[in-house]
Amino acid sequence: MRPFLFPALAIYSASSSYRSIAGNWQAVPNSIQWIDARKHRTQILLDSIPEGDFKAIRFSIGLSEAVNHSDPNLYAAKHPLNPSFNNLHWNWQTGYIFLALEGTYRQSNGQLSGYVYHFANDPQRTTITLTLPKNISGNASLDIDFDIAALLNVPSPISFSKDGASTHSREGDPIPQALKRNLPGAFQIKRIRAAAPIRADTRPLPIDLPDTPTPYPFKLGNRLPIPSLPLDNPLIAERIELGRRLFHDPQLSIDDTIACASCHQEDHAFSDPARISAGVNGQFSRRHSMPLFNLAWKDSFFWDGRAHSLREQVLIPIEDPREMGESIDHVIEKLSADADYPTLFSNAFGSASITPLTIGLALENFLLSLTSYNSKFDQAMSGKAQLSPSEQRGFELFMTEFEPRSRQYGADCFHCHGGALFHGQPLSR
């Protein structure tokens, strides 16, 4: 087997502790961490280390049984255990992936093939102990190397071609057992440095709130994780109502015939029953109109993900010649001359002035309020309904991997449509 290419690594570390020069282990509270190499999430800040000198560090790859099987939807939006944030929770098995290693390798015949190693389940939790080359105090920075080659070779060599290129850590599977034996030797202290200064909190402030905004209660079911809503555009009733009016207003198009709602129809999950959506002047867009619900859990938009916020995304179709074909400046002129809009913008932003930003923020507010959490599937998962035999069989096929080595012959849909929202996850696309 030749060296693998393009690895993507995600890993959980929990229960950190330091060993003092007196030989006692000092636990570090609230030290659950998530590391993701592809997202360059490789720095951990532990700000509760007690005073003293220490000669070793100890941590676990994996979570305690109680935490691993806790309700994942109770964690805050940016908490390492929020499943929408980390994409490492197997919601159908009520547990987290402790280490996910994915990528491609070159076979002996020169062809590229993929590997998916998901190290998970309670028995796989592994404790790592590293002796420090010199005693340190709590105010220090450690650089720790993670050697993937050692993980796959020492002391138990693993071959993608011979042992299998995928694992989901089922009981009795030799691959996770080998990974567990190899993990302690895959970590090494590289160097010790002085701790970097802690950055101040720079959370954005709300943009142009009116004097007396009406908070809007965001609704979600208990199967859905807490989303990361924009702090600078909090949901308020006045902006949602303005966004709703804009969404259904054909004045956003060049000939006043096409509204956002023309292609994103509420009766069709805010999507289009036609394969390709029609724009102004009888033109057709290049792609099907995406459904617009549960957008609060997404951080990129359009089919190719080129927009990184809803306020950015909503303005692009307005000026697309295949869609609405209008200039944003002319839209502002039309809305400013409308009898209702100056008052609506004043209610939403404290000023009657209409700008591209306020149009984008209002539409973003409205779209974020569109949530789906009471389908038959949601009801079945909460025990309020029952799937038919064919639906249940489809669910089993959807959630079962295709791994002949372990005699699993499912449809493997969950790898690209995983999590509570059944959308693509970064580790498995």
N, C-alpha and C positions, 0 to 999 in steps of 0.2 A: 504494500500500500504506500503510495507516495503522499507527501504532506498535503493536508487539506487546504482548501482555499476559502477566502471570504467568510471566516467564522463570525457568528453573531452570538454573543454570550450574555445571558442574564443570570443573576445569582442572588439568592437571599442569604443574609447573615443575621443571626439573632443571638441574644444572650451573651454579649461581650463582657469580658472581665479582665482585670490586670492582676498580676501576682507581685506583691510587694517584696522588698528585699528581706522582709521577715518571714516570707514563705506563705503568707495568707493571700487568698484570692479575694479581690475587691470587685463586686459586681457593678456594672454600669447600667443604671435603669434606663428604660425607654430607648434601647439601643438596636431595635429592629431596623435593618437597612436593606435597600435594594440597589444592586449594582447592575448597570447595563452598558456593555462595551460599545454597542452600535450607537447608542444615544450619547456616548461620551459621559455617561453618568458614573464616574469612577472615584469621586471624592466623598468621604464620609466625615461628618462632624459629630464628635461625641463631646458634648459640653457638660457632662455630669461626672467627670472623672474625679474621684476624691484626691485630696492633697496627699503627697507621699512620693517615694521613689519606687520604681517598678522594674522588674527584670524579665517579665514574660507577659504575653497576651494570649487570651483564649477566646474563641468564638465558635459558634455552631453554624454549619451550612444546613439550613432547614429550621423549621419552627417547632415549638413544643406542640404536643398533641392538642392541648386546649386552644392555642392560638390558631393552629392549622385548621381546626374545624369550627372556629368562631364564625359569626355572621359577617361575611365580607362587605356587606352593604352598609355597615355602621361606621366605617372609617371615613374620615374627612377626605375631601377631594384630592389633596396632595400628599396624603399619608402613604407610606410605602406599601401598605396592605390594601389600598383601594384597588379593586380589580380593573377598573377602567383606566387607572393610572399606570399599572404595571403590566397588564395583559398576561399575568402568570397564574391566574386562578382557574382551576378546573371546576366550574360551578356544578357540573353534573356529578362530580365525585366528592364535593365538599372538601377541597383541599388545594393547596398551592403547589406549583412547581418550584422546587428548591434550587435547581440549576437547570438551565436550558441551553444546550449547545447545538447550534444548527449551522449548516453551511454546505459546501460542496467539496468533493475530493476527486482525485483523478485515479481511475482504475488502471490496472496493468495494461489494458489495451489502449490507453490514452483518452478514453471517453470520460467526461465529467458525470458525476452522479451525486445525489444529495444525501445528507445524513441528518437525522433528527433525534437527539438524545435528550429526553426529559427525565430528569432525576427528581423523584418525588415520593410521596407517601411516608407515613410516620417512621417506619423502620429504617429509612435511609438517612435520617438526621445524623450528621457527622460533626464531631467536635475536632477543631483544629487548635493546636497549641504551638506557639512560636516563641522561642527563647530570644530575647533581645541581645544584640551584641554588646550593649552597654546599658547600664541602669538609666532610666529616664524618669522625669517628673510628669505630672499630668498635662503640662503645657508643652506638648511636642507633636510633631507630625511624622507619621510613619509611612514610608513607601513600601508597599507589599506587592511582590510579583506573583502572578498566577500563571503557572507554566502548564499550558494545555497539552503540550507534548508529554509531560510527565503524567498528567491526568489519564492519558490514553495508553501509557506504557509501563509505569512502575508502581507497584511490583507486579501488576497483572496486566499484561499486554492485551489490547483490544483491537481487533481488525474489523473495519467496516465490511469488507468483502467476505470474511469468514464468519464473524460473530453476528453480523447484522448491522444495518445502517440506521435502525430506529429502535427506540425503546420508550415505553411509557411507564416503566417501573412496576410492572405487574408482579405479584408475588411469585417467587421462584425464578424470575428472569435473571440469568447470570450477568448481563451487562450492568445493571445498576449495582449489583454486588461487587463487581470489579471496580466500578467507579468509586464506590465507597471505600474500598481498600486503597485506592490510588490517591484520593483527595488529600489526606494529610501531608503527602510529599509534594503536592502541587503548589503549595504556598511557601514563600520565602521572604524574610525581611531584606529589602534592598538597601535602604538607608534610613537614617533618622535625621530629621531637620527641625529647626525651630518652627513653632506653629505660626501659620499665617494669621493676620488679623481677621476678626469676624466682620463680615460685611453687614452694614446696617439694613434694616428692613426698608425696602423701597416699593411697597405696594401702591399701585396707582389709585388716585382719588377719583370719585365719580365725576363724569363730564357734564357740566351744565344742568344740574338738577333744578327743577322748579322749586319754589319756596315751600310748597306743601305737597310733596309727591305722595301717591297712594301705593304702598307696597303691594306687589302681586304675589300671591301664594303659589310658588312653583310646585307642581304636582308630579309625583312619581310613585310607582309601586314598590313594595318591599323587596322585589327581586332585583331592582336596579341600584347600582352604586351611586354614591353622592357625586354629582358632576362638578366640574370646575367652571362655574359661571364667571363671566367677565366682571371684575371688581369695578371697572370704570364705567360700566353700563348696567347698573342694577335693574332688575325687572320692576317696573312700575306700571300701573294700569294705564296712565296717560300715554306712555310711549307704545305700549302694546296696542292700544286702540288706534293710535296714529299709524303704526306699522301695518295694522290690519287694513286700514283704509288705503294706504299706499299699495299694498299687495294686490288689492282688487281693482286698482284704478288704471284704466287703459291710457290715461294721460302720460304714463311713463314711456309710451311708445311713440314713434314719430308720426303715425297717422291716427293716433287715439283709438286703435282697434285691439291691441294686445296688452293684457295685464299679466302680472306674474301668475295670477290664478288661472289664466287661460291654459297654461301648460302644466301647472301644478294644481290639479283639481282635487278638492277636498274629498269628493266621493271616491277617488282612486288613490287614497293614501298620499294626497298632495303630489301626485305624479300624473302622467299622461297615458291614457289607454292606447294612444297611437304609438307605433314603434319609434318613429322619429317625429319630433314636435315641429309644428309649423310656426313660422315667424311672420314678420310684416312682408307685404308685397308677394305673398304666396311662396316665400322662400322656406327652406327646411334647414333646421339646425343639423349639426353633424352627429349629434348623439341624442339618446332618449333622456327626457327630463327626469332627474332623480327624485325619489320621494323625499318629502321634507318633514320628517318627524324624528324625535330623539336626537336632534342636532346638538343638544347641549353636551353630549358625550363625545363629540368629534372635535378635532383640532386642525383638520384640513378639509377642503371642499372642492367641488367639481369631481368628475370621474378621475382626473389625473392629479388631484390634490394640490393644484397650483395656488389656490387661495388659502391663507392661513387664519382667516377670521371671517365670520359672516358679514360683518360690516364692509369688508373688502369684496367679498363674493357677490353681494346683492347688486352692486353698481355695474358689474361687468356685463350682464345680459342686457342692461338698458342701452349700452352703447355698441353692442355687438350687431353688425349689419344683418346677420342672419336671424336675429331674434327680435329685439325691440327697435333697433336702428335709430335711436334718439341720442342727442347729446345731453349730458347731465346739466349743462348750463341752460338749455332750452327747457328741460324738465323743471328746473328751479323757476324760470320765468312763468311757466304755466301754473305751477302750484302757488306762486306768490300772487297771481291774479285771480285765483280761485277764492270764492267767498268764505270757505270753511277753513282752509289750511293754515292761514296765519294764526288763527285762534288755537288750532290743534297743536301747532308747533310751539306756541307760547305755553300752552298747558304742559307740554312734554319737556320743554327745555328752558322755560323761563324767558324766552325771547321769540318774537315772531319771525326772526331772521331764519331763512332756509338755506342750508349749505349741503354739499355732498356728504359731509360728516354726519349731520343730523338726520339726513335721509337714511344713511347706512345704519346709524344707531337705532332708529325707530324700527326699521325692517328687521334688524338683528334681534331686538327685544321681542317682536312678534314671533319670529321663527323659533326662538328659544323656548317659548311657551307651549310649543306643539309637542306633546309627549304621548306615547302609546304605552299603556301599562295594564290594560284590562281585556286583552284578547282571550280567546278560548285557551290558548297555551298558558297564559298567565294564571287564568282561573284553575286550570288543571294542576299547575305547579303549587298552587296554594290550597288544593283540596276542595275547591268549589265546583269543579267540573271534572269530567272524565274523558280522556282521549278514546276515540274508537280503536278497535283492534288494528286497523291499517295505519292509523295515525301513530299509535304506540310503536308499531313495528318500524315505521318510518323514522321515528325519534331514535330508536335503538340503532338503526343503520347510520343515521346522521352522526351519532355520538360515539360510534365504534371505529377504531382505527383499522386500516388495512395493513396487517402485519402478519403474513403467513408464518413467519418464524415462531410466533407465539399463538398461532391458530386463531388469529383475529381477522375476520373477513368483512368488516363493515365498509360503509361508503366513505368514511374519513372526511366528511364534510366539515366537521368542527374545527379542523386545522386552519381553514381560511374563514370560517364563519363561527368563531368561538365567542365565549363569554355571554353575559346576560343579554347583550344587544345583538348577538349573532352577526357581528361585522368583522371585517378583516383585522387581524392582529399583527403587529409589526414583526413578531418572531416567526410567523408561519405563513408568509405570503410568498 
